[in-house]
């Protein structure tokens, strides 16, 4: 599978997603939007990953590349290609599908549990995940669910933590992809946000959490494996339908009784 990721800042990288992709033999490519706004055509990839970042969905004046990025996400969703949005990426995906992005009542920064909804348990992508797990968070905004989307997860600090939409589009407000170094990079660049709050942990409480990282990685692997399986299944179905249409349209025309 050809997986392309969109990266908004140097310190929020694919991290464990890149490890998973290499382990599974996928071709991984990326666009660093902070260096170049040249984006690929959707035909160049099979799956799109949209990473996080400290900017907001509505910050086009400061980050003009958000405009073509939003267009690419919207086109990819309309084509029925799978999209995984993480944090800012989930908000961009929600907006592209018709949802809205606003301030969350509280900031969520650190390790906090999320719970799956009943609908999530019937999902091909999320159905194998534990009912509750502990991911890393770093966000102050939230998204509303687009029409037709399925609410997948929630937490005490944020009502909408994950959603599914259309053919393989999923949004995660939390960061399963983070490695230890990734968390440290986010703290280094966002320390000014750690001013306290019910759902804001201290820097020293977020790092050196090897058990939590290991458990979070296991959840990510199950999620990505389920996402990939669903993507492959839909691709096979579309190819089969296309082949059937081609065969039906390709039957030779015969004149009978002449």
Secondary structure as UniProt FT lines:
FT   STRAND          2..7
FT   TURN            10..11
FT   HELIX           16..24
FT   STRAND          27..32
FT   TURN            33..35
FT   HELIX           42..44
FT   STRAND          47..50
FT   TURN            57..58
FT   TURN            60..62
FT   HELIX           65..78
FT   TURN            79..80
FT   STRAND          82..86
FT   HELIX           88..96
FT   TURN            97..98
FT   STRAND          101..116
FT   HELIX           119..122
FT   TURN            124..128
FT   STRAND          132..143
FT   TURN            147..148
FT   STRAND          150..154
FT   STRAND          162..165
FT   TURN            166..168
FT   STRAND          169..172
FT   TURN            176..177
FT   HELIX           180..190
FT   HELIX           191..193
FT   TURN            198..199
FT   HELIX           203..206
FT   HELIX           210..249
//
